Amino acid sequence: MTTTSYPLRIPGEILTLSRMRAEEEHLDLSTALRQFLHVGAEEYILELIVQGRITIGKASELMNKTVYDVQRIAQKHGVKIGATAEQIHKSRNTAKQVLR
């Protein structure tokens, strides 16, 4: 993963929380801020998957993770992703028709 420096205005409350986390977890402030940013990005990507705006494959590409990692992250956040029962049923029927 490549990183880029970017000037950013951060609300005081977020800085306070980041300092608390940095102290509790023995991190530097920048690492704590990046961790918060990463968690927010994960949640946003999961929202996009649930809304059907991106695929799990695209999400894994954006997160630089495997598809299985994305599924574990979704499970950690309590988000169900994947095909619905109706979609699975339709897929099976389509496959049966194609195989005939």
N, C-alpha and C positions, 0 to 999 in steps of 0.2 A: 504494500500500500504506500502510495506516495503522499506526502503532506505538503501543504501550502500555507505560508504565513498570510494572515488576513487580519486587518485592523477591525476591531469590533467593540461596540459599546455594550457593556454588560450591566444589567440592573444590579443595584447594591445587594438586594436580597439573594440573588443567585451567587454573587461573590461570597456573601456570608456563609451560605450553605456549602459552597465549594471549599472555603477555608476550614469549616467544621469537618467536612469529609476528609480533606487533606491531612488534618491533624489526627483524626481518629484512625485513618488507614495508613498513616506514615507515607503520604504522597506529597509531591509538589503541587502547587496550585494549578499549574497548567494541565497536569495529568487529571486532576479532579474535574476540571472544566471539560476536558475532552471526554471523560467518561459520561458526564451528564449529556453532552452533545450526542454521543454515540447511542445512549439509551433513547433519547428523543427521536433519533433517526430510525432506530429499530421499530419503535412504535408507529411512526409515520409509514414506513414501508409495509408493516403488517396491515395498516388501514387500507393502503392501496391494493393489497392482495385481496382483502375481504370485499372491497368495493368492485373487484374485478377489473381494476385499471391497469394492473401489471400481473404477470404470471409469477409463480414461485421461482421459475428459472431466471427471470429478469431480476427478481429481488435478490437471489443468490449472487448474481453478477454484480449488482449495485453494492451489495454488502461485502463482496469478496469472500463469500462463504459457500459451502456446498448446499445443495437443496436440503439435505438432511439437517444441516446446521440451522437453516431457516425454519424447518419444521420444529426443531427443538426450541428455538427462540420463541416461536409462536406458542408452543405448549407452555413455556415458562411464563409468558404474558397472559395465559388463559385464553388464547385466540385459536379457534378451530379453523384450519385451512384445509383445502383439498376439495374433492368432489362431494356433492351432496348425494343423498340416497337416490334422488330422482335422476341426477346426472349419471350415476353408475348404472341405474336401470336402463336408461336410454342407450348408454354405451354398449351394454350387453346385447340389447335388442339389435342395435346396428351391426355389431360384430356377427351375430347369428345370421342376419340377412346377407351380409357380405360373404360369409363362409358357405352359404348354400349354393 
